[in-house]
């Protein structure tokens, strides 16, 4: 057995496809109408009221017990693109205690979505701000050999 994908239940498949494809730059692997599988491993399903899942589970809940996580080196551009679309933000660009910049917002069905900088990007950003390898290790919790490897590959 192997993990295949995560599924989120949505109210409007067309709005959700537009959100994930146009705003978050994800590609569709399969589009079965009310069931869309994205190449990143996320599936979006518009479950119909007569479906077994809808009959047995509350699929329209707003519990936010998980977060969908994406990464980009262009966090400022991602924020501006989302802000121009009047996406509902949990918060704008925020630097986490470990040095990574991230934004969190909601899709049309109130699923929590995060876009953060990749490890290499935020390590390089801290170095460019003048932090030493030791300071980066202390702030980020990333092992020294990993930080050194990232910085060597950046030069």
VENURTA-V408558 format. One record per residue. N is the residue number from 0. RES is the residue in three letters. SS is DSSP state (h for helix, s for strand, l for the rest). PHI is phi in whole degrees, 0 to 359 (* if undefined). D_FIRST is the distance of its C-alpha to the first C-alpha in Angstrom with 2 decimals. Layout:
{{N RES SS PHI D_FIRST} {N RES SS PHI D_FIRST}}
This chain:
{{0 UNK l * 0.00} {1 UNK l 220 3.81} {2 UNK l 294 7.00} {3 UNK l 249 9.26} {4 UNK l 193 12.57} {5 UNK s 254 14.99} {6 UNK s 240 17.40} {7 UNK s 241 21.02} {8 UNK s 268 23.44} {9 UNK l 234 26.73} {10 UNK l 275 30.13} {11 UNK l 223 31.17} {12 UNK h 299 28.70} {13 UNK h 292 31.51} {14 UNK h 297 32.53} {15 UNK h 292 29.00} {16 UNK h 300 28.45} {17 UNK h 301 31.80} {18 UNK h 299 30.99} {19 UNK h 284 27.72} {20 UNK h 277 28.88} {21 UNK h 282 32.55} {22 UNK h 277 32.75} {23 UNK l 253 29.54} {24 UNK l 58 29.38} {25 UNK l 266 25.85} {26 UNK l 258 25.23} {27 UNK s 274 23.91} {28 UNK s 270 21.20} {29 UNK s 220 21.48} {30 UNK s 236 24.14} {31 UNK l 255 23.94} {32 UNK l 86 26.93} {33 UNK l 272 25.84} {34 UNK s 227 22.23} {35 UNK s 238 22.12} {36 UNK s 252 19.24} {37 UNK s 268 20.55} {38 UNK l 298 19.66} {39 UNK l 285 19.16} {40 UNK l 103 15.95} {41 UNK s 257 18.02} {42 UNK s 241 18.57} {43 UNK s 241 21.83} {44 UNK s 235 22.49} {45 UNK l 263 25.91} {46 UNK l 286 25.21} {47 UNK l 280 28.15} {48 UNK l 304 30.10} {49 UNK l 270 29.45} {50 UNK l 286 25.62} {51 UNK h 306 23.86} {52 UNK h 298 22.49} {53 UNK h 297 26.06} {54 UNK h 287 27.51} {55 UNK h 254 25.43} {56 UNK l 232 24.90} {57 UNK l 276 27.28} {58 UNK l 265 25.78} {59 UNK l 250 28.92} {60 UNK l 288 29.04} {61 UNK l 243 30.39} {62 UNK l 276 28.87} {63 UNK l 47 27.63} {64 UNK l 271 25.16} {65 UNK l 211 23.15} {66 UNK s 225 24.19} {67 UNK s 272 23.03} {68 UNK s 241 23.87} {69 UNK s 235 25.25} {70 UNK s 231 27.36} {71 UNK l 207 30.54} {72 UNK l 282 33.36} {73 UNK l 251 35.75} {74 UNK h 298 35.58} {75 UNK h 295 39.20} {76 UNK h 295 38.74} {77 UNK h 298 35.63} {78 UNK h 299 37.65} {79 UNK h 298 40.62} {80 UNK h 298 38.62} {81 UNK h 293 37.05} {82 UNK h 296 40.41} {83 UNK h 296 42.18} {84 UNK l 268 39.90} {85 UNK l 57 40.85} {86 UNK l 293 37.33} {87 UNK l 280 37.42} {88 UNK s 265 36.89} {89 UNK s 284 35.98} {90 UNK s 199 37.73} {91 UNK s 282 38.88} {92 UNK s 299 38.35} {93 UNK s 222 38.11} {94 UNK s 268 37.84} {95 UNK l 289 35.49} {96 UNK l 304 36.92} {97 UNK l 271 34.84} {98 UNK l 102 36.46} {99 UNK l 277 33.90} {100 UNK s 267 35.32} {101 UNK s 209 33.32} {102 UNK s 231 33.98} {103 UNK s 228 32.39} {104 UNK s 204 32.96} {105 UNK s 244 31.80} {106 UNK l 278 30.59} {107 UNK l 297 32.32} {108 UNK l 255 30.26} {109 UNK l 69 30.90} {110 UNK l 284 27.46} {111 UNK s 282 28.20} {112 UNK s 236 27.68} {113 UNK s 242 28.48} {114 UNK s 238 29.52} {115 UNK s 234 30.17} {116 UNK l 283 31.41} {117 UNK l 297 29.09} {118 UNK h 311 29.65} {119 UNK h 299 31.78} {120 UNK h 294 33.95} {121 UNK h 285 34.88} {122 UNK h 293 35.52} {123 UNK h 297 37.79} {124 UNK h 298 39.46} {125 UNK h 295 40.35} {126 UNK h 296 41.77} {127 UNK h 294 43.80} {128 UNK l 279 45.18} {129 UNK l 99 46.56} {130 UNK l 287 44.22} {131 UNK l 284 44.09} {132 UNK h 303 40.92} {133 UNK h 299 41.61} {134 UNK h 294 42.06} {135 UNK h 295 38.82} {136 UNK h 299 36.93} {137 UNK h 295 38.71} {138 UNK h 287 38.12} {139 UNK h 269 34.50} {140 UNK l 79 33.09} {141 UNK l 279 31.59} {142 UNK l 302 32.20} {143 UNK h 303 35.39} {144 UNK h 295 33.85} {145 UNK h 290 31.49} {146 UNK h 299 34.52} {147 UNK h 301 36.62} {148 UNK h 297 34.06} {149 UNK h 296 33.84} {150 UNK h 293 37.63} {151 UNK h 293 38.23} {152 UNK h 288 36.04} {153 UNK h 280 37.96} {154 UNK l 294 41.36}}
